[in-house]
């Protein structure tokens, strides 16, 4: 396999809650002011990423995986996931609130949808003043049947809400009730799944006057409470990689590139995803250089031994499966 920093064409998703910041802040080529998500790396059927640069330009993510197997994703990952890319990588712009929602775990998703579950994490890139998120039930001992009774009058009596700050990171295990609130621009890392159970959607209607479907039976069955805090410490130091999240599905680190920085991957049996969440930098792998700016994403094949970064204050999330 030819080793170099691979970029993919963003797949833009229209959402009822979407806005214009993917274009105005992250320079995506949006065609409307309700673009909610940019899928940076996706193996989801119907939304397969296409390579945007280099030797493999025009090839699909699935084609790379099928043709290069463990060279591309790592031996252990190929044994575990086969020809299915295990992560979905996004940037997200919430002009208005996302629905209050929950995702199934692997067992429920496999049984009911023949799919993976959806554990995810968020990194807050920017936000409007007073922007908030919803995380879990206020009463951790409440019966999940309470989800059937959510209205606009009691939504904040039932669910926890908290204000966000730039640079905050949150880990959302499958089964955790959550919602990103209005005014949040975020990076999202998740299992390769697009299954969402809506609990409450703010009584809004689409252009045809139709409300979104709710999935109350599934939500009641899927919802769990966790003792682990969702908010994660996200230290960002110059030229030092710091762990943010480590779980069965992905590991995420953060670092800030100031001048030059070298990362070695010789002991890692995985692809590496680099999400630029601030500034811009050059990234060189195997003698091949790619420029990446805030809102862009690179994938380094598993055979990449090291990466060299050059920038003045560029911030990255680094994602792999360990």
LUMMARSE-716799 format. One record per residue (C-alpha): x, y, z; residue in one letter. Coordinates in steps of 0.2 Angstrom, whole numbers, padded with zeros to 4 digits, always signed. Example, Ala and Ser with C-alpha at 12.3 -4.5 7.8 and 13.67 -1.06 7.14 Angstrom:
+0062-0022+0039A;+0068-0005+0036S;
END
This chain:
+0000+0000+0000X;+0006+0018-0004X;+0008+0027+0013X;+0003+0045+0014X;-0009+0057+0024X;-0026+0053+0016X;-0039+0066+0014X;-0057+0062+0010X;-0071+0072+0002X;-0083+0079+0016X;-0101+0071+0015X;-0112+0086+0020X;-0129+0082+0028X;-0144+0093+0029X;-0152+0093+0046X;-0167+0103+0053X;-0156+0109+0067X;-0141+0113+0055X;-0134+0130+0052X;-0120+0139+0042X;-0104+0137+0052X;-0098+0122+0043X;-0096+0134+0029X;-0092+0151+0037X;-0080+0143+0051X;-0074+0127+0043X;-0074+0132+0025X;-0085+0117+0019X;-0093+0119+0002X;-0111+0120+0009X;-0126+0124-0002X;-0138+0129+0011X;-0139+0137+0028X;-0146+0121+0037X;-0130+0110+0035X;-0129+0100+0051X;-0115+0088+0049X;-0099+0085+0038X;-0095+0067+0038X;-0076+0067+0036X;-0073+0048+0036X;-0088+0036+0034X;-0091+0018+0029X;-0110+0020+0032X;-0119+0012+0017X;-0125+0026+0005X;-0113+0038+0012X;-0096+0030+0008X;-0081+0042+0009X;-0071+0045-0007X;-0052+0049-0007X;-0049+0067-0011X;-0030+0067-0013X;-0014+0058-0019X;-0012+0041-0027X;-0029+0034-0021X;-0039+0050-0027X;-0057+0044-0032X;-0056+0028-0023X;-0069+0024-0009X;-0065+0020+0009X;-0072+0003+0006X;-0061-0001-0009X;-0046+0004+0001X;-0051-0007+0015X;-0055-0022+0004X;-0039-0020-0007X;-0027-0017+0007X;-0035-0025+0023X;-0023-0025+0038X;-0010-0014+0029X;-0024+0000+0030X;-0032-0003+0046X;-0021-0014+0056X;-0021-0033+0058X;-0031-0034+0074X;-0044-0021+0068X;-0046-0032+0052X;-0049-0048+0062X;-0061-0038+0072X;-0071-0028+0059X;-0067-0036+0042X;-0071-0025+0028X;-0081-0013+0038X;-0073+0003+0044X;-0076+0004+0062X;-0077+0023+0065X;-0088+0037+0059X;-0079+0054+0060X;-0089+0071+0059X;-0090+0089+0062X;-0107+0096+0068X;-0115+0113+0068X;-0130+0115+0079X;-0140+0131+0075X;-0154+0124+0086X;-0156+0110+0098X;-0153+0092+0092X;-0167+0080+0098X;-0165+0072+0115X;-0159+0055+0110X;-0151+0039+0115X;-0141+0026+0105X;-0142+0007+0107X;-0127-0003+0114X;-0119-0017+0103X;-0130-0031+0109X;-0147-0021+0106X;-0141-0014+0089X;-0135-0031+0083X;-0152-0040+0089X;-0163-0026+0082X;-0154-0018+0067X;-0139-0030+0063X;-0128-0016+0066X;-0115-0009+0079X;-0121+0001+0093X;-0116+0019+0095X;-0103+0025+0108X;-0097+0042+0104X;-0087+0057+0110X;-0088+0076+0107X;-0075+0090+0107X;-0082+0107+0108X;-0073+0118+0095X;-0084+0134+0097X;-0100+0139+0105X;-0112+0154+0106X;-0114+0162+0123X;-0124+0151+0136X;-0124+0136+0124X;-0129+0120+0134X;-0129+0101+0132X;-0141+0088+0140X;-0133+0073+0148X;-0143+0060+0157X;-0157+0060+0169X;-0158+0072+0184X;-0164+0057+0195X;-0152+0043+0192X;-0164+0031+0200X;-0179+0036+0189X;-0188+0023+0180X;-0184+0025+0161X;-0203+0025+0158X;-0202+0043+0163X;-0195+0046+0145X;-0213+0044+0139X;-0219+0059+0148X;-0206+0072+0142X;-0214+0089+0136X;-0208+0106+0133X;-0213+0111+0150X;-0204+0098+0160X;-0189+0093+0149X;-0176+0102+0160X;-0184+0095+0175X;-0181+0077+0169X;-0164+0079+0161X;-0147+0086+0167X;-0141+0101+0157X;-0124+0110+0158X;-0115+0124+0149X;-0101+0121+0138X;-0084+0129+0135X;-0072+0129+0120X;-0060+0114+0122X;-0072+0103+0133X;-0073+0085+0129X;-0087+0073+0133X;-0088+0054+0132X;-0106+0047+0128X;-0107+0028+0130X;-0121+0019+0121X;-0137+0020+0132X;-0133+0038+0139X;-0147+0051+0136X;-0140+0066+0127X;-0142+0081+0116X;-0131+0094+0109X;-0139+0111+0111X;-0141+0127+0100X;-0125+0136+0096X;-0112+0122+0097X;-0099+0118+0084X;-0091+0101+0088X;-0080+0087+0082X;-0088+0070+0085X;-0080+0053+0085X;-0091+0037+0086X;-0094+0019+0081X;-0099+0016+0063X;-0118+0017+0067X;-0131+0029+0062X;-0145+0022+0074X;-0153+0036+0084X;-0168+0034+0096X;-0177+0051+0098X;-0185+0054+0115X;-0190+0072+0112X;-0188+0084+0097X;-0194+0101+0104X;-0211+0099+0095X;-0204+0106+0079X;-0210+0103+0062X;-0201+0101+0045X;-0204+0110+0029X;-0220+0100+0026X;-0226+0103+0043X;-0222+0085+0049X;-0215+0081+0066X;-0200+0069+0068X;-0204+0052+0073X;-0201+0048+0091X;-0194+0030+0097X;-0200+0029+0115X;-0201+0010+0116X;-0183+0008+0110X;-0177+0023+0121X;-0185+0016+0137X;-0176-0001+0133X;-0159+0007+0128X;-0157+0020+0141X;-0145+0017+0155X;-0137+0027+0169X;-0118+0027+0172X;-0107+0032+0187X;-0093+0038+0176X;-0093+0056+0172X;-0096+0061+0154X;-0085+0076+0154X;-0066+0072+0152X;-0051+0082+0156X;-0044+0088+0139X;-0027+0095+0143X;-0018+0102+0127X;+0001+0105+0129X;+0013+0110+0115X;+0021+0095+0107X;+0015+0083+0120X;+0001+0070+0117X;-0012+0069+0131X;-0025+0055+0132X;-0043+0061+0133X;-0054+0045+0130X;-0049+0027+0130X;-0063+0014+0127X;-0065-0002+0118X;-0071+0007+0103X;-0058+0021+0101X;-0044+0030+0109X;-0043+0049+0107X;-0028+0060+0112X;-0025+0079+0110X;-0010+0089+0106X;-0005+0107+0101X;+0009+0108+0087X;+0020+0123+0091X;+0035+0123+0079X;+0039+0105+0075X;+0032+0089+0083X;+0036+0071+0079X;+0024+0056+0083X;+0030+0038+0081X;+0017+0024+0078X;+0029+0010+0076X;+0021+0001+0091X;+0003+0004+0086X;-0007-0009+0076X;-0020+0004+0069X;-0024+0017+0057X;-0023+0035+0064X;-0036+0049+0061X;-0030+0067+0064X;-0044+0080+0066X;-0038+0098+0065X;-0048+0108+0077X;-0039+0124+0078X;-0026+0132+0066X;-0017+0124+0052X;-0002+0113+0050X;+0008+0103+0038X;+0009+0084+0041X;+0022+0073+0033X;+0021+0054+0032X;+0033+0043+0022X;+0041+0059+0014X;+0024+0065+0008X;+0016+0081+0015X;-0002+0087+0016X;-0008+0104+0023X;-0023+0102+0035X;-0033+0117+0042X;-0046+0118+0056X;-0061+0107+0050X;-0051+0095+0040X;-0046+0077+0044X;-0032+0065+0038X;-0031+0047+0039X;-0014+0038+0041X;-0014+0020+0036X;-0009+0007+0049X;+0008+0005+0041X;+0013+0023+0044X;+0028+0023+0056X;+0029+0041+0061X;+0022+0058+0057X;+0030+0075+0057X;+0020+0091+0060X;+0025+0109+0057X;+0014+0123+0063X;+0012+0138+0075X;-0002+0133+0087X;-0012+0120+0078X;-0023+0109+0088X;-0027+0091+0084X;-0037+0076+0090X;-0028+0060+0087X;-0039+0044+0085X;-0035+0026+0084X;-0041+0009+0090X;-0029+0001+0103X;
END
